[in-house]
Amino acid sequence: AQSVAQPEDEVTVAEGNPLTVKCTYSVSGNPYLFWYIQYPNEGLQFLLKYITGDNLVKGSYGFEAEFNKSQTSFHLKKPSALVSDSALYFCAVRDTH
């Protein structure tokens, strides 16, 4: 079985402040982790993924995410938020077990 949880329904930050969108996961094997973004009136867009290697993954639009195995988390971060970052964010996991 595999699952993800995004504990916050909404994240509000002032423009220019750091943005974090939280995601925790549960898998029985090794996780492949993904972040997608959906801008208003647009389709889902791939942001970044973690499969193996460096725990810090850099993606599109200045976003990055850090794989934390001990906390089973893959939080999405951006150092300086823009108004245009207002969107829906989706975390996904695939179990490689």
Backbone as CSV, one residue per row, in Angstrom:
resi,resn,N_x,N_y,N_z,CA_x,CA_y,CA_z,C_x,C_y,C_z
1,ALA,0.843,-1.201,0.000,0.000,0.000,0.000,0.870,1.240,0.000
2,GLN,0.362,2.280,-0.595,1.096,3.541,-0.670,0.118,4.690,-0.517
3,SER,0.589,5.769,0.084,-0.286,6.927,0.261,0.564,8.175,0.474
4,VAL,-0.065,9.315,0.204,0.542,10.599,0.534,-0.469,11.421,1.315
5,ALA,0.037,12.361,2.090,-0.826,13.285,2.820,-0.267,14.692,2.679
6,GLN,-1.156,15.612,2.350,-0.808,17.033,2.356,-1.623,17.668,3.473
7,PRO,-0.990,17.891,4.631,-1.731,18.239,5.847,-2.435,19.589,5.812
8,GLU,-1.981,20.470,4.933,-2.564,21.811,4.897,-3.444,21.975,3.660
9,ASP,-4.695,22.384,3.878,-5.593,22.651,2.757,-5.153,23.884,1.984
10,GLU,-4.591,24.843,2.703,-4.221,26.118,2.091,-2.958,26.656,2.761
11,VAL,-2.091,27.227,1.970,-0.876,27.859,2.489,-0.880,29.316,2.025
12,THR,-0.753,30.238,2.964,-0.746,31.661,2.633,0.578,32.280,3.070
13,VAL,1.264,32.905,2.124,2.507,33.613,2.440,2.501,34.957,1.719
14,ALA,3.226,35.903,2.262,3.380,37.196,1.604,4.376,37.066,0.461
15,GLU,4.181,37.853,-0.572,5.098,37.832,-1.706,6.514,38.152,-1.227
16,GLY,7.463,37.349,-1.686,8.853,37.527,-1.296,9.279,36.673,-0.125
17,ASN,8.303,36.107,0.595,8.621,35.238,1.723,8.784,33.790,1.263
18,PRO,9.471,32.982,2.068,9.638,31.573,1.709,8.297,30.833,1.706
19,LEU,8.161,29.927,0.751,6.955,29.108,0.611,7.296,27.651,0.861
20,THR,6.496,26.993,1.685,6.634,25.554,1.899,5.267,24.899,1.774
21,VAL,5.193,23.865,0.940,3.978,23.052,0.818,4.356,21.646,1.286
22,LYS,3.697,21.204,2.345,4.128,19.972,3.008,3.517,18.714,2.383
23,CYS,4.301,17.659,2.410,3.843,16.349,1.950,4.549,15.265,2.753
24,THR,3.766,14.341,3.285,4.328,13.137,3.899,3.792,11.928,3.142
25,TYR,4.514,10.833,3.234,4.157,9.659,2.430,4.287,8.382,3.248
26,SER,3.680,7.336,2.725,3.805,6.006,3.321,3.945,4.987,2.198
27,VAL,5.008,4.209,2.269,5.232,3.150,1.277,5.809,1.929,1.983
28,SER,5.721,0.772,1.328,6.313,-0.432,1.906,7.715,-0.680,1.356
29,GLY,8.000,-0.154,0.181,9.324,-0.297,-0.410,10.060,1.022,-0.463
30,ASN,10.705,1.291,-1.599,11.389,2.570,-1.797,10.472,3.520,-2.563
31,PRO,10.405,4.779,-2.135,9.475,5.695,-2.797,10.072,6.398,-4.016
32,TYR,9.268,6.534,-5.048,9.479,7.536,-6.081,8.494,8.651,-5.739
33,LEU,8.975,9.891,-5.625,8.121,10.993,-5.178,8.045,12.084,-6.238
34,PHE,6.873,12.684,-6.368,6.614,13.653,-7.430,5.847,14.851,-6.884
35,TRP,6.093,16.009,-7.458,5.266,17.200,-7.233,4.750,17.703,-8.572
36,TYR,3.465,18.053,-8.586,2.828,18.652,-9.757,2.169,19.965,-9.333
37,ILE,2.011,20.865,-10.288,1.351,22.144,-10.031,0.230,22.332,-11.047
38,GLN,-0.859,22.931,-10.599,-1.956,23.258,-11.511,-2.314,24.730,-11.346
39,TYR,-1.950,25.527,-12.358,-2.292,26.942,-12.351,-3.765,27.109,-12.727
40,PRO,-4.364,28.212,-12.328,-5.789,28.428,-12.618,-6.105,28.244,-14.102
41,ASN,-7.155,27.475,-14.369,-7.644,27.230,-15.740,-6.629,26.533,-16.635
42,GLU,-5.705,25.820,-16.033,-4.714,25.067,-16.802,-4.678,23.618,-16.334
43,GLY,-3.985,22.790,-17.094,-3.827,21.387,-16.728,-2.703,21.194,-15.722
44,LEU,-2.552,19.968,-15.293,-1.500,19.611,-14.354,-0.139,19.694,-15.035
45,GLN,0.834,20.282,-14.337,2.195,20.357,-14.859,3.159,19.709,-13.883
46,PHE,4.089,18.934,-14.425,5.137,18.302,-13.616,6.121,19.349,-13.113
47,LEU,6.451,19.280,-11.822,7.438,20.199,-11.232,8.775,19.520,-11.008
48,LEU,8.760,18.408,-10.278,10.017,17.727,-9.949,9.738,16.331,-9.416
49,LYS,10.797,15.542,-9.321,10.650,14.172,-8.807,11.911,13.762,-8.058
50,TYR,11.716,12.854,-7.116,12.853,12.199,-6.451,12.777,10.705,-6.740
51,ILE,13.879,10.147,-7.239,13.940,8.696,-7.439,15.090,8.120,-6.628
52,THR,16.268,8.678,-6.798,17.429,8.237,-6.030,18.496,9.322,-6.117
53,GLY,19.533,9.188,-5.281,20.635,10.146,-5.343,20.465,11.286,-4.362
54,ASP,20.817,12.494,-4.811,20.793,13.679,-3.953,19.392,13.902,-3.386
55,ASN,19.308,14.088,-2.063,18.013,14.264,-1.407,17.342,15.587,-1.761
56,LEU,18.144,16.578,-2.156,17.587,17.878,-2.532,17.406,17.909,-4.045
57,VAL,16.154,18.071,-4.470,15.814,18.052,-5.885,15.377,19.446,-6.323
58,LYS,15.971,19.944,-7.376,15.568,21.247,-7.915,14.673,21.033,-9.135
59,GLY,13.634,21.865,-9.227,12.675,21.689,-10.302,12.356,22.971,-11.021
60,SER,11.241,22.992,-11.717,10.816,24.143,-12.508,10.401,25.310,-11.625
61,TYR,10.423,26.499,-12.201,9.882,27.723,-11.585,10.549,28.082,-10.247
62,GLY,11.765,27.598,-10.021,12.483,27.928,-8.800,12.110,27.085,-7.592
63,PHE,11.326,26.044,-7.799,10.940,25.159,-6.692,11.998,24.098,-6.437
64,GLU,12.038,23.636,-5.203,12.877,22.502,-4.838,12.152,21.695,-3.769
65,ALA,12.568,20.461,-3.609,11.982,19.612,-2.570,13.076,18.743,-1.987
66,GLU,12.950,18.462,-0.690,13.958,17.655,-0.011,13.346,16.359,0.478
67,PHE,13.934,15.257,0.035,13.529,13.925,0.475,14.103,13.666,1.858
68,ASN,13.227,13.405,2.817,13.647,13.101,4.191,13.096,11.728,4.563
69,LYS,13.961,10.732,4.493,13.513,9.353,4.709,13.062,9.116,6.145
70,SER,13.793,9.684,7.116,13.467,9.436,8.523,12.124,10.054,8.906
71,GLN,11.780,11.183,8.290,10.492,11.833,8.582,9.438,11.514,7.521
72,THR,9.791,10.640,6.582,8.927,10.273,5.447,8.234,11.498,4.863
73,SER,9.042,12.508,4.554,8.481,13.753,4.025,9.185,14.149,2.730
74,PHE,8.464,14.945,1.939,8.987,15.468,0.681,8.365,16.848,0.471
75,HIS,8.753,17.791,1.339,8.166,19.119,1.331,8.695,19.946,0.152
76,LEU,7.769,20.623,-0.507,8.101,21.494,-1.623,8.411,22.890,-1.090
77,LYS,9.485,23.496,-1.587,9.905,24.803,-1.065,10.296,25.746,-2.192
78,LYS,10.114,27.034,-1.910,10.595,28.090,-2.814,11.074,29.227,-1.936
79,PRO,12.282,29.725,-2.165,12.861,30.740,-1.263,12.071,32.044,-1.226
80,SER,11.471,32.403,-2.359,10.795,33.699,-2.446,9.522,33.556,-3.288
81,ALA,8.381,33.613,-2.618,7.110,33.370,-3.290,6.706,34.538,-4.180
82,LEU,6.049,34.207,-5.279,5.487,35.196,-6.190,3.961,35.089,-6.161
83,VAL,3.294,36.170,-6.539,1.840,36.123,-6.662,1.432,35.031,-7.654
84,SER,2.238,34.857,-8.677,1.929,33.868,-9.722,2.085,32.421,-9.241
85,ASP,2.592,32.220,-8.030,2.677,30.865,-7.465,1.342,30.408,-6.889
86,SER,0.346,31.258,-6.942,-0.988,30.887,-6.471,-1.549,29.806,-7.394
87,ALA,-1.694,28.598,-6.857,-2.042,27.442,-7.676,-2.391,26.269,-6.765
88,LEU,-2.780,25.164,-7.380,-2.956,23.913,-6.650,-1.678,23.097,-6.776
89,TYR,-1.293,22.461,-5.668,-0.068,21.664,-5.633,-0.418,20.228,-5.248
90,PHE,0.123,19.282,-6.012,-0.184,17.876,-5.790,1.097,17.074,-5.593
91,CYS,1.145,16.371,-4.485,2.240,15.439,-4.195,1.777,14.033,-4.552
92,ALA,2.689,13.240,-5.109,2.349,11.872,-5.473,3.510,10.944,-5.148
93,VAL,3.182,9.674,-4.894,4.210,8.684,-4.589,3.953,7.422,-5.408
94,ARG,5.022,6.771,-5.775,4.950,5.449,-6.395,5.858,4.533,-5.583
95,ASP,5.318,3.413,-5.183,6.081,2.431,-4.399,6.839,1.503,-5.346
96,THR,8.156,1.427,-5.174,8.958,0.582,-6.052,9.114,-0.828,-5.531
97,HIS,8.475,-1.129,-4.418,8.544,-2.451,-3.789,7.991,-3.518,-4.712
